[in-house]
Amino acid sequence: MALRSLPKAGDANHAHVVQVAVGKDHALMLTDEGVLYSWGASNDFGQLGRPAANEAKMMEPSPIINGIKSEILVQIACGANHCLALSQRGMLFAWGSNKAGQLGIEGFSTTCPVEELIEKTPTPVKGFSGQDGSKFARSCSCGPESSACVSTAGEVYVWGAISYYAFGNGTQYNRGENCTVPVCIRGVPHEVCTREDSGPDQVALYRDTFATTIARKSVEEEMGSLITSLKTRSSQLLTVTRARRAEAEQRPSDDGVFALEELRQLNNDFISQKK
């Protein structure tokens, strides 16, 4: 979705964008000061999180204030027609379409018409509202009609369409659990401890049927291994290249460059050394 105009600069210019999320007909933009902007071609489901009287107002990036004015936001996510926002305090806010219970808020009813299952302003997600006894989120994600988050305890919670599928079409829910409220995925590996950095750091949703987690530790280890491998490969290639050049200098050559056959042999030598 094209951005027709940038937010207007004022006395406090929020010029540094740190994250952008895109839905079906709308988009969000988060600045380094935790200010959230929205724009889009449609606000039929309240997905902009703010009033928009006409198309011009919808398409102009404008800040979302109601419901999150006192919060500093650190992460955002968009579904097809709904949004999630994570605050610095670990609170989760949701708005937009709640057709499949993807907002995770109170008041969902299967008897309500779809047009009434709409939340037009950011509303705290049940269990992550910042109230006494609530949990705290460290990251969040959206599928088309699904939502998920990772808590600071390293637990993965899902709600909406993916929750229904993840729990055997709803047959494996415990008492009091359903797809309209965050439910903890059982069996996700995480360290049995109370450290804030235990368990996965991120959860990503693919459509409404699959979720995967990413742990900071494993990513760092894999990146370290990859860098070591690349350094080793570079050193090996340099050694082989120097050897081939030395051989080439001892042979008569019209232009002093490798022939195609010599380059192929160089590659074969490298592969042999790697094995």
FIZA-729013 format. One record per residue (C-alpha): residue in one letter; chain; y, z negated, x negated. Coordinates in Angstrom, 3 decimals. Layout:
BEGIN
{drennu 'A', 'A', {Y, Z, X}}
...
% end
This chain:
BEGIN
{drennu 'M', 'A', {0.000, 0.000, 0.000}}
{drennu 'A', 'A', {3.314, 1.065, -1.556}}
{drennu 'L', 'A', {6.046, -1.478, -2.155}}
{drennu 'R', 'A', {9.189, 0.160, -0.813}}
{drennu 'S', 'A', {11.634, -2.422, -2.155}}
{drennu 'L', 'A', {11.607, -5.463, -4.388}}
{drennu 'P', 'A', {12.655, -8.905, -3.097}}
{drennu 'K', 'A', {16.421, -9.305, -3.220}}
{drennu 'A', 'A', {17.731, -11.225, -6.211}}
{drennu 'G', 'A', {19.678, -14.363, -5.465}}
{drennu 'D', 'A', {20.881, -17.402, -7.368}}
{drennu 'A', 'A', {17.245, -18.346, -7.937}}
{drennu 'N', 'A', {15.666, -14.983, -8.694}}
{drennu 'H', 'A', {11.864, -15.131, -8.347}}
{drennu 'A', 'A', {11.364, -12.060, -10.479}}
{drennu 'H', 'A', {8.078, -12.778, -12.206}}
{drennu 'V', 'A', {5.060, -11.741, -10.161}}
{drennu 'V', 'A', {1.790, -13.473, -11.112}}
{drennu 'Q', 'A', {-0.572, -12.247, -8.388}}
{drennu 'V', 'A', {-0.817, -9.577, -5.694}}
{drennu 'A', 'A', {-3.442, -9.467, -2.919}}
{drennu 'V', 'A', {-3.972, -6.645, -0.442}}
{drennu 'G', 'A', {-5.560, -6.610, 3.010}}
{drennu 'K', 'A', {-6.161, -3.794, 5.477}}
{drennu 'D', 'A', {-2.525, -3.313, 6.565}}
{drennu 'H', 'A', {-0.707, -6.058, 4.679}}
{drennu 'A', 'A', {-0.128, -7.497, 1.226}}
{drennu 'L', 'A', {0.904, -10.751, -0.460}}
{drennu 'M', 'A', {2.810, -11.328, -3.676}}
{drennu 'L', 'A', {2.990, -14.669, -5.520}}
{drennu 'T', 'A', {5.688, -15.495, -8.068}}
{drennu 'D', 'A', {5.592, -17.783, -11.095}}
{drennu 'E', 'A', {7.567, -20.378, -9.114}}
{drennu 'G', 'A', {4.929, -20.599, -6.413}}
{drennu 'V', 'A', {6.931, -18.621, -3.856}}
{drennu 'L', 'A', {4.911, -16.322, -1.588}}
{drennu 'Y', 'A', {6.102, -12.980, -0.176}}
{drennu 'S', 'A', {4.409, -10.782, 2.429}}
{drennu 'W', 'A', {4.856, -7.280, 3.779}}
{drennu 'G', 'A', {2.804, -4.671, 5.617}}
{drennu 'A', 'A', {2.483, -1.990, 8.238}}
{drennu 'S', 'A', {1.158, -4.382, 10.867}}
{drennu 'N', 'A', {1.587, -7.968, 11.983}}
{drennu 'D', 'A', {-0.642, -7.732, 15.046}}
{drennu 'F', 'A', {-2.826, -10.612, 13.847}}
{drennu 'G', 'A', {-0.056, -12.718, 12.317}}
{drennu 'Q', 'A', {-1.292, -11.743, 8.853}}
{drennu 'L', 'A', {2.243, -11.668, 7.430}}
{drennu 'G', 'A', {2.558, -15.396, 8.077}}
{drennu 'R', 'A', {6.160, -15.003, 9.244}}
{drennu 'P', 'A', {8.159, -13.463, 12.090}}
{drennu 'A', 'A', {8.973, -9.750, 11.791}}
{drennu 'A', 'A', {11.043, -8.249, 14.573}}
{drennu 'N', 'A', {10.571, -4.595, 13.633}}
{drennu 'E', 'A', {8.854, -2.249, 11.182}}
{drennu 'A', 'A', {11.687, -2.504, 8.674}}
{drennu 'K', 'A', {11.313, -6.295, 8.573}}
{drennu 'M', 'A', {7.541, -5.979, 8.237}}
{drennu 'M', 'A', {7.742, -3.545, 5.330}}
{drennu 'E', 'A', {10.349, -5.547, 3.398}}
{drennu 'P', 'A', {8.817, -8.224, 1.121}}
{drennu 'S', 'A', {10.038, -11.528, 2.540}}
{drennu 'P', 'A', {9.122, -15.131, 1.720}}
{drennu 'I', 'A', {6.713, -17.125, 3.859}}
{drennu 'I', 'A', {8.325, -20.483, 4.557}}
{drennu 'N', 'A', {6.856, -22.091, 7.669}}
{drennu 'G', 'A', {3.953, -24.401, 6.915}}
{drennu 'I', 'A', {4.183, -24.172, 3.124}}
{drennu 'K', 'A', {7.872, -24.790, 2.395}}
{drennu 'S', 'A', {7.172, -27.965, 0.422}}
{drennu 'E', 'A', {4.139, -26.557, -1.433}}
{drennu 'I', 'A', {3.883, -24.814, -4.796}}
{drennu 'L', 'A', {1.249, -22.117, -4.459}}
{drennu 'V', 'A', {-1.015, -21.105, -7.343}}
{drennu 'Q', 'A', {-3.452, -18.576, -5.850}}
{drennu 'I', 'A', {-3.639, -16.178, -2.909}}
{drennu 'A', 'A', {-6.313, -14.015, -1.269}}
{drennu 'C', 'A', {-6.414, -11.451, 1.538}}
{drennu 'G', 'A', {-9.140, -10.485, 3.961}}
{drennu 'A', 'A', {-8.886, -7.508, 6.293}}
{drennu 'N', 'A', {-6.487, -9.317, 8.636}}
{drennu 'H', 'A', {-6.254, -12.868, 7.305}}
{drennu 'C', 'A', {-4.984, -14.718, 4.248}}
{drennu 'L', 'A', {-5.664, -17.793, 2.135}}
{drennu 'A', 'A', {-3.273, -19.642, -0.143}}
{drennu 'L', 'A', {-4.086, -22.453, -2.579}}
{drennu 'S', 'A', {-1.450, -25.049, -3.443}}
{drennu 'Q', 'A', {-0.926, -26.883, -6.694}}
{drennu 'R', 'A', {-2.219, -30.035, -4.984}}
{drennu 'G', 'A', {-5.527, -28.381, -4.109}}
{drennu 'M', 'A', {-4.715, -27.769, -0.448}}
{drennu 'L', 'A', {-5.826, -24.587, 1.316}}
{drennu 'F', 'A', {-3.783, -22.758, 3.944}}
{drennu 'A', 'A', {-4.992, -19.934, 6.188}}
{drennu 'W', 'A', {-3.396, -17.602, 8.701}}
{drennu 'G', 'A', {-4.003, -14.330, 10.524}}
{drennu 'S', 'A', {-7.053, -13.287, 12.533}}
{drennu 'N', 'A', {-9.668, -15.940, 13.278}}
{drennu 'K', 'A', {-12.104, -13.606, 15.039}}
{drennu 'A', 'A', {-15.099, -14.786, 12.961}}
{drennu 'G', 'A', {-13.871, -18.295, 12.199}}
{drennu 'Q', 'A', {-12.566, -17.124, 8.815}}
{drennu 'L', 'A', {-9.506, -19.383, 8.952}}
{drennu 'G', 'A', {-11.573, -22.566, 8.927}}
{drennu 'I', 'A', {-9.186, -24.399, 11.227}}
{drennu 'E', 'A', {-9.550, -26.558, 14.298}}
{drennu 'G', 'A', {-9.506, -25.074, 17.786}}
{drennu 'F', 'A', {-11.869, -22.112, 17.430}}
{drennu 'S', 'A', {-13.771, -21.247, 20.605}}
{drennu 'T', 'A', {-16.214, -18.445, 21.285}}
{drennu 'T', 'A', {-14.849, -18.190, 24.821}}
{drennu 'C', 'A', {-11.320, -17.328, 23.655}}
{drennu 'P', 'A', {-10.240, -13.681, 23.802}}
{drennu 'V', 'A', {-9.875, -12.088, 20.353}}
{drennu 'E', 'A', {-6.122, -11.707, 20.849}}
{drennu 'E', 'A', {-5.837, -15.491, 21.195}}
{drennu 'L', 'A', {-7.749, -16.176, 17.974}}
{drennu 'I', 'A', {-4.641, -15.689, 15.877}}
{drennu 'E', 'A', {-2.655, -18.053, 13.669}}
{drennu 'K', 'A', {0.819, -16.740, 12.817}}
{drennu 'T', 'A', {1.840, -19.376, 10.256}}
{drennu 'P', 'A', {-0.005, -20.992, 7.325}}
{drennu 'T', 'A', {-2.249, -23.759, 8.657}}
{drennu 'P', 'A', {-4.290, -26.276, 6.602}}
{drennu 'V', 'A', {-7.998, -25.456, 6.326}}
{drennu 'K', 'A', {-10.255, -28.181, 7.667}}
{drennu 'G', 'A', {-11.470, -30.480, 4.906}}
{drennu 'F', 'A', {-8.874, -29.163, 2.422}}
{drennu 'S', 'A', {-5.734, -30.340, 4.212}}
{drennu 'G', 'A', {-4.588, -32.936, 1.683}}
{drennu 'Q', 'A', {-5.215, -35.804, 4.087}}
{drennu 'D', 'A', {-7.101, -38.966, 3.129}}
{drennu 'G', 'A', {-10.738, -38.186, 2.443}}
{drennu 'S', 'A', {-10.219, -34.444, 2.142}}
{drennu 'K', 'A', {-11.528, -32.344, -0.717}}
{drennu 'F', 'A', {-9.451, -30.394, -3.217}}
{drennu 'A', 'A', {-9.884, -26.709, -4.039}}
{drennu 'R', 'A', {-9.548, -25.112, -7.461}}
{drennu 'S', 'A', {-9.874, -21.459, -6.361}}
{drennu 'C', 'A', {-10.262, -19.339, -3.228}}
{drennu 'S', 'A', {-11.404, -15.880, -2.130}}
{drennu 'C', 'A', {-11.589, -13.701, 0.983}}
{drennu 'G', 'A', {-13.950, -11.086, 2.365}}
{drennu 'P', 'A', {-12.997, -8.830, 5.305}}
{drennu 'E', 'A', {-13.795, -11.588, 7.836}}
{drennu 'S', 'A', {-14.892, -14.360, 5.464}}
{drennu 'S', 'A', {-13.399, -17.056, 3.267}}
{drennu 'A', 'A', {-14.663, -19.159, 0.375}}
{drennu 'C', 'A', {-13.452, -21.670, -2.164}}
{drennu 'V', 'A', {-14.622, -23.765, -5.087}}
{drennu 'S', 'A', {-13.792, -27.464, -4.964}}
{drennu 'T', 'A', {-12.698, -29.530, -7.957}}
{drennu 'A', 'A', {-16.191, -31.053, -7.864}}
{drennu 'G', 'A', {-17.692, -27.610, -8.529}}
{drennu 'E', 'A', {-19.025, -27.101, -5.004}}
{drennu 'V', 'A', {-18.811, -23.717, -3.270}}
{drennu 'Y', 'A', {-17.706, -23.682, 0.374}}
{drennu 'V', 'A', {-17.846, -20.697, 2.748}}
{drennu 'W', 'A', {-16.714, -20.059, 6.307}}
{drennu 'G', 'A', {-16.417, -17.085, 8.613}}
{drennu 'A', 'A', {-18.891, -14.183, 8.716}}
{drennu 'I', 'A', {-20.429, -14.834, 5.288}}
{drennu 'S', 'A', {-21.229, -18.413, 6.282}}
{drennu 'Y', 'A', {-23.313, -17.205, 9.216}}
{drennu 'Y', 'A', {-25.301, -14.799, 7.004}}
{drennu 'A', 'A', {-25.650, -17.256, 4.093}}
{drennu 'F', 'A', {-27.270, -19.834, 6.342}}
{drennu 'G', 'A', {-29.960, -17.621, 7.841}}
{drennu 'N', 'A', {-27.957, -16.239, 10.759}}
{drennu 'G', 'A', {-26.886, -19.779, 11.536}}
{drennu 'T', 'A', {-30.412, -21.234, 11.674}}
{drennu 'Q', 'A', {-30.071, -23.318, 8.487}}
{drennu 'Y', 'A', {-26.917, -25.251, 9.319}}
{drennu 'N', 'A', {-27.059, -29.023, 9.238}}
{drennu 'R', 'A', {-25.748, -30.954, 12.210}}
{drennu 'G', 'A', {-22.027, -30.437, 12.652}}
{drennu 'E', 'A', {-21.953, -27.319, 10.481}}
{drennu 'N', 'A', {-20.996, -23.874, 11.750}}
{drennu 'C', 'A', {-19.297, -20.712, 10.558}}
{drennu 'T', 'A', {-15.828, -21.818, 11.701}}
{drennu 'V', 'A', {-15.489, -24.693, 9.208}}
{drennu 'P', 'A', {-16.052, -24.821, 5.420}}
{drennu 'V', 'A', {-19.737, -25.478, 4.694}}
{drennu 'C', 'A', {-21.025, -26.328, 1.223}}
{drennu 'I', 'A', {-23.517, -23.814, -0.200}}
{drennu 'R', 'A', {-26.611, -25.738, -1.193}}
{drennu 'G', 'A', {-28.403, -24.936, -4.431}}
{drennu 'V', 'A', {-25.446, -23.589, -6.433}}
{drennu 'P', 'A', {-25.998, -24.859, -10.015}}
{drennu 'H', 'A', {-23.360, -27.232, -11.293}}
{drennu 'E', 'A', {-23.320, -30.233, -13.573}}
{drennu 'V', 'A', {-24.137, -33.535, -11.891}}
{drennu 'C', 'A', {-21.053, -35.411, -12.985}}
{drennu 'T', 'A', {-17.563, -36.228, -11.813}}
{drennu 'R', 'A', {-15.616, -34.259, -14.413}}
{drennu 'E', 'A', {-12.914, -32.026, -12.979}}
{drennu 'D', 'A', {-14.183, -29.008, -14.942}}
{drennu 'S', 'A', {-17.817, -29.187, -13.791}}
{drennu 'G', 'A', {-19.448, -26.364, -11.876}}
{drennu 'P', 'A', {-18.138, -22.840, -11.268}}
{drennu 'D', 'A', {-14.430, -22.042, -11.426}}
{drennu 'Q', 'A', {-14.234, -18.995, -9.181}}
{drennu 'V', 'A', {-16.047, -17.528, -6.207}}
{drennu 'A', 'A', {-15.814, -13.857, -5.267}}
{drennu 'L', 'A', {-16.864, -12.307, -1.957}}
{drennu 'Y', 'A', {-18.303, -8.820, -1.575}}
{drennu 'R', 'A', {-17.720, -7.631, 1.966}}
{drennu 'D', 'A', {-19.094, -10.351, 4.260}}
{drennu 'T', 'A', {-22.635, -10.623, 2.968}}
{drennu 'F', 'A', {-22.580, -11.622, -0.700}}
{drennu 'A', 'A', {-20.829, -14.180, -2.889}}
{drennu 'T', 'A', {-20.950, -14.779, -6.624}}
{drennu 'T', 'A', {-19.590, -17.569, -8.783}}
{drennu 'I', 'A', {-18.032, -17.499, -12.221}}
{drennu 'A', 'A', {-17.944, -20.452, -14.600}}
{drennu 'R', 'A', {-15.246, -20.704, -17.251}}
{drennu 'K', 'A', {-17.713, -21.962, -19.846}}
{drennu 'S', 'A', {-20.141, -19.079, -19.409}}
{drennu 'V', 'A', {-17.316, -16.529, -19.515}}
{drennu 'E', 'A', {-16.001, -18.024, -22.766}}
{drennu 'E', 'A', {-19.476, -18.014, -24.297}}
{drennu 'E', 'A', {-20.119, -14.410, -23.261}}
{drennu 'M', 'A', {-16.746, -13.288, -24.585}}
{drennu 'G', 'A', {-17.402, -15.095, -27.873}}
{drennu 'S', 'A', {-20.793, -13.414, -28.174}}
{drennu 'L', 'A', {-19.283, -10.012, -27.345}}
{drennu 'I', 'A', {-16.526, -10.401, -29.946}}
{drennu 'T', 'A', {-19.068, -11.431, -32.606}}
{drennu 'S', 'A', {-21.238, -8.437, -31.731}}
{drennu 'L', 'A', {-18.277, -6.053, -31.937}}
{drennu 'K', 'A', {-17.216, -7.450, -35.305}}
{drennu 'T', 'A', {-20.769, -7.047, -36.640}}
{drennu 'R', 'A', {-20.981, -3.509, -35.308}}
{drennu 'S', 'A', {-17.610, -2.625, -36.837}}
{drennu 'S', 'A', {-18.676, -4.005, -40.226}}
{drennu 'Q', 'A', {-21.946, -2.084, -40.113}}
{drennu 'L', 'A', {-20.202, 1.150, -39.153}}
{drennu 'L', 'A', {-17.669, 0.708, -41.969}}
{drennu 'T', 'A', {-20.458, 0.190, -44.516}}
{drennu 'V', 'A', {-22.334, 3.289, -43.370}}
{drennu 'T', 'A', {-19.123, 5.347, -43.265}}
{drennu 'R', 'A', {-18.218, 4.408, -46.829}}
{drennu 'A', 'A', {-21.710, 5.257, -48.031}}
{drennu 'R', 'A', {-21.624, 8.658, -46.321}}
{drennu 'R', 'A', {-18.189, 9.414, -47.718}}
{drennu 'A', 'A', {-19.372, 8.555, -51.226}}
{drennu 'E', 'A', {-22.303, 10.948, -50.799}}
{drennu 'A', 'A', {-19.984, 13.649, -49.448}}
{drennu 'E', 'A', {-17.600, 13.328, -52.405}}
{drennu 'Q', 'A', {-20.478, 14.045, -54.785}}
{drennu 'R', 'A', {-21.276, 17.311, -52.989}}
{drennu 'P', 'A', {-19.171, 20.492, -53.013}}
{drennu 'S', 'A', {-17.143, 20.828, -49.846}}
{drennu 'D', 'A', {-14.666, 23.453, -48.676}}
{drennu 'D', 'A', {-12.404, 21.191, -46.653}}
{drennu 'G', 'A', {-13.492, 17.661, -47.523}}
{drennu 'V', 'A', {-14.445, 16.704, -43.963}}
{drennu 'F', 'A', {-17.755, 15.874, -42.404}}
{drennu 'A', 'A', {-19.693, 18.627, -40.699}}
{drennu 'L', 'A', {-21.016, 18.029, -37.187}}
{drennu 'E', 'A', {-24.532, 17.499, -38.528}}
{drennu 'E', 'A', {-23.257, 14.825, -40.941}}
{drennu 'L', 'A', {-21.560, 12.952, -38.077}}
{drennu 'R', 'A', {-24.808, 12.995, -36.131}}
{drennu 'Q', 'A', {-26.645, 11.645, -39.147}}
{drennu 'L', 'A', {-24.005, 8.910, -39.521}}
{drennu 'N', 'A', {-24.600, 7.824, -35.941}}
{drennu 'N', 'A', {-28.379, 7.818, -36.455}}
{drennu 'D', 'A', {-27.992, 5.700, -39.601}}
{drennu 'F', 'A', {-25.882, 3.198, -37.680}}
{drennu 'I', 'A', {-28.431, 2.970, -34.871}}
{drennu 'S', 'A', {-31.218, 2.400, -37.414}}
{drennu 'Q', 'A', {-29.269, -0.435, -39.074}}
{drennu 'K', 'A', {-28.503, -2.007, -35.718}}
{drennu 'K', 'A', {-32.216, -2.150, -34.874}}
% end
